[in-house]
Amino acid sequence: MTYSADFRNQVIRNIKQKDMSIRQVCVFYHISKTTLQRWLKDPSIQKTRNKTPNKIPNDALLKDVELYPDDYLYERAQRFNCSKSGIEAALKRLGISKKKTLEHPKAYTVKRAHYLSKLKDYIVQGFPIVYMDESGFEQHETIRPFGYAPIGKTLY
């Protein structure tokens, strides 16, 4: 947790006005010597990271989201050899959010109409119709109700 700007100013003021040593101030306020030295260089509160992320390249992640918009975080993490939380933070950094698809991801009205017409023909011809239970299929074959896309853009 970050110390407030008032507290930082008070500590620095005590060093300059009361002629306290850095060691005395550290003991009195229960802060580390490194923290105090950093405050003396720059007392402002940092809002961003000093270090650029190096595990997940931005361009590679953007391309991955474009190629596989409906993949789960753990699948992306496996491809990038990192954690799910790392992928989540990188997506947030790039302004990519999780979106709910408004229709079934594999629903195509033209193909469905074609399928129903063929099915009707088979029924008329007397062919037996067999339906299969899909519960035995692998995880990657299941319906994915969510996907990822940049904020402000629609997920297709």
MODELLER restraints for C-alpha pairs under 7 A, 6 or more apart:
rsr = mdl.restraints
at = mdl.atoms
rsr.add(forms.Gaussian(group=physical.xy_distance, feature=features.Distance(at['CA:5:A'], at['CA:45:A']), mean=6.99, stdev=0.5))
rsr.add(forms.Gaussian(group=physical.xy_distance, feature=features.Distance(at['CA:8:A'], at['CA:43:A']), mean=6.64, stdev=0.5))
rsr.add(forms.Gaussian(group=physical.xy_distance, feature=features.Distance(at['CA:12:A'], at['CA:40:A']), mean=6.85, stdev=0.5))
rsr.add(forms.Gaussian(group=physical.xy_distance, feature=features.Distance(at['CA:14:A'], at['CA:20:A']), mean=6.67, stdev=0.5))
rsr.add(forms.Gaussian(group=physical.xy_distance, feature=features.Distance(at['CA:15:A'], at['CA:21:A']), mean=6.50, stdev=0.5))
rsr.add(forms.Gaussian(group=physical.xy_distance, feature=features.Distance(at['CA:15:A'], at['CA:22:A']), mean=6.99, stdev=0.5))
rsr.add(forms.Gaussian(group=physical.xy_distance, feature=features.Distance(at['CA:26:A'], at['CA:32:A']), mean=5.91, stdev=0.5))
rsr.add(forms.Gaussian(group=physical.xy_distance, feature=features.Distance(at['CA:26:A'], at['CA:33:A']), mean=6.16, stdev=0.5))
rsr.add(forms.Gaussian(group=physical.xy_distance, feature=features.Distance(at['CA:56:A'], at['CA:80:A']), mean=6.82, stdev=0.5))
rsr.add(forms.Gaussian(group=physical.xy_distance, feature=features.Distance(at['CA:65:A'], at['CA:148:A']), mean=6.60, stdev=0.5))
rsr.add(forms.Gaussian(group=physical.xy_distance, feature=features.Distance(at['CA:69:A'], at['CA:147:A']), mean=5.14, stdev=0.5))
rsr.add(forms.Gaussian(group=physical.xy_distance, feature=features.Distance(at['CA:69:A'], at['CA:148:A']), mean=5.12, stdev=0.5))
rsr.add(forms.Gaussian(group=physical.xy_distance, feature=features.Distance(at['CA:69:A'], at['CA:149:A']), mean=6.76, stdev=0.5))
rsr.add(forms.Gaussian(group=physical.xy_distance, feature=features.Distance(at['CA:70:A'], at['CA:144:A']), mean=6.42, stdev=0.5))
rsr.add(forms.Gaussian(group=physical.xy_distance, feature=features.Distance(at['CA:70:A'], at['CA:146:A']), mean=6.07, stdev=0.5))
rsr.add(forms.Gaussian(group=physical.xy_distance, feature=features.Distance(at['CA:70:A'], at['CA:147:A']), mean=3.88, stdev=0.5))
rsr.add(forms.Gaussian(group=physical.xy_distance, feature=features.Distance(at['CA:70:A'], at['CA:148:A']), mean=6.24, stdev=0.5))
rsr.add(forms.Gaussian(group=physical.xy_distance, feature=features.Distance(at['CA:71:A'], at['CA:147:A']), mean=6.69, stdev=0.5))
rsr.add(forms.Gaussian(group=physical.xy_distance, feature=features.Distance(at['CA:73:A'], at['CA:84:A']), mean=5.48, stdev=0.5))
rsr.add(forms.Gaussian(group=physical.xy_distance, feature=features.Distance(at['CA:73:A'], at['CA:87:A']), mean=6.59, stdev=0.5))
rsr.add(forms.Gaussian(group=physical.xy_distance, feature=features.Distance(at['CA:74:A'], at['CA:84:A']), mean=5.42, stdev=0.5))
rsr.add(forms.Gaussian(group=physical.xy_distance, feature=features.Distance(at['CA:77:A'], at['CA:83:A']), mean=5.43, stdev=0.5))
rsr.add(forms.Gaussian(group=physical.xy_distance, feature=features.Distance(at['CA:77:A'], at['CA:84:A']), mean=5.47, stdev=0.5))
rsr.add(forms.Gaussian(group=physical.xy_distance, feature=features.Distance(at['CA:77:A'], at['CA:87:A']), mean=6.22, stdev=0.5))
rsr.add(forms.Gaussian(group=physical.xy_distance, feature=features.Distance(at['CA:91:A'], at['CA:97:A']), mean=6.93, stdev=0.5))
rsr.add(forms.Gaussian(group=physical.xy_distance, feature=features.Distance(at['CA:95:A'], at['CA:150:A']), mean=5.68, stdev=0.5))
rsr.add(forms.Gaussian(group=physical.xy_distance, feature=features.Distance(at['CA:95:A'], at['CA:151:A']), mean=5.66, stdev=0.5))
rsr.add(forms.Gaussian(group=physical.xy_distance, feature=features.Distance(at['CA:96:A'], at['CA:148:A']), mean=6.37, stdev=0.5))
rsr.add(forms.Gaussian(group=physical.xy_distance, feature=features.Distance(at['CA:96:A'], at['CA:149:A']), mean=5.30, stdev=0.5))
rsr.add(forms.Gaussian(group=physical.xy_distance, feature=features.Distance(at['CA:96:A'], at['CA:150:A']), mean=4.02, stdev=0.5))
rsr.add(forms.Gaussian(group=physical.xy_distance, feature=features.Distance(at['CA:96:A'], at['CA:151:A']), mean=5.40, stdev=0.5))
rsr.add(forms.Gaussian(group=physical.xy_distance, feature=features.Distance(at['CA:97:A'], at['CA:148:A']), mean=5.61, stdev=0.5))
rsr.add(forms.Gaussian(group=physical.xy_distance, feature=features.Distance(at['CA:97:A'], at['CA:149:A']), mean=5.89, stdev=0.5))
rsr.add(forms.Gaussian(group=physical.xy_distance, feature=features.Distance(at['CA:97:A'], at['CA:150:A']), mean=6.12, stdev=0.5))
rsr.add(forms.Gaussian(group=physical.xy_distance, feature=features.Distance(at['CA:97:A'], at['CA:151:A']), mean=5.85, stdev=0.5))
rsr.add(forms.Gaussian(group=physical.xy_distance, feature=features.Distance(at['CA:98:A'], at['CA:146:A']), mean=6.60, stdev=0.5))
rsr.add(forms.Gaussian(group=physical.xy_distance, feature=features.Distance(at['CA:98:A'], at['CA:147:A']), mean=5.72, stdev=0.5))
rsr.add(forms.Gaussian(group=physical.xy_distance, feature=features.Distance(at['CA:98:A'], at['CA:148:A']), mean=4.68, stdev=0.5))
rsr.add(forms.Gaussian(group=physical.xy_distance, feature=features.Distance(at['CA:98:A'], at['CA:149:A']), mean=6.82, stdev=0.5))
rsr.add(forms.Gaussian(group=physical.xy_distance, feature=features.Distance(at['CA:99:A'], at['CA:146:A']), mean=5.59, stdev=0.5))
rsr.add(forms.Gaussian(group=physical.xy_distance, feature=features.Distance(at['CA:99:A'], at['CA:147:A']), mean=5.46, stdev=0.5))
rsr.add(forms.Gaussian(group=physical.xy_distance, feature=features.Distance(at['CA:99:A'], at['CA:148:A']), mean=5.87, stdev=0.5))
rsr.add(forms.Gaussian(group=physical.xy_distance, feature=features.Distance(at['CA:99:A'], at['CA:155:A']), mean=6.80, stdev=0.5))
rsr.add(forms.Gaussian(group=physical.xy_distance, feature=features.Distance(at['CA:100:A'], at['CA:145:A']), mean=6.03, stdev=0.5))
rsr.add(forms.Gaussian(group=physical.xy_distance, feature=features.Distance(at['CA:100:A'], at['CA:146:A']), mean=4.59, stdev=0.5))
rsr.add(forms.Gaussian(group=physical.xy_distance, feature=features.Distance(at['CA:100:A'], at['CA:147:A']), mean=6.53, stdev=0.5))
rsr.add(forms.Gaussian(group=physical.xy_distance, feature=features.Distance(at['CA:101:A'], at['CA:145:A']), mean=5.82, stdev=0.5))
rsr.add(forms.Gaussian(group=physical.xy_distance, feature=features.Distance(at['CA:101:A'], at['CA:146:A']), mean=5.82, stdev=0.5))
rsr.add(forms.Gaussian(group=physical.xy_distance, feature=features.Distance(at['CA:101:A'], at['CA:155:A']), mean=6.77, stdev=0.5))
rsr.add(forms.Gaussian(group=physical.xy_distance, feature=features.Distance(at['CA:147:A'], at['CA:155:A']), mean=6.94, stdev=0.5))
rsr.add(forms.Gaussian(group=physical.xy_distance, feature=features.Distance(at['CA:149:A'], at['CA:155:A']), mean=5.75, stdev=0.5))
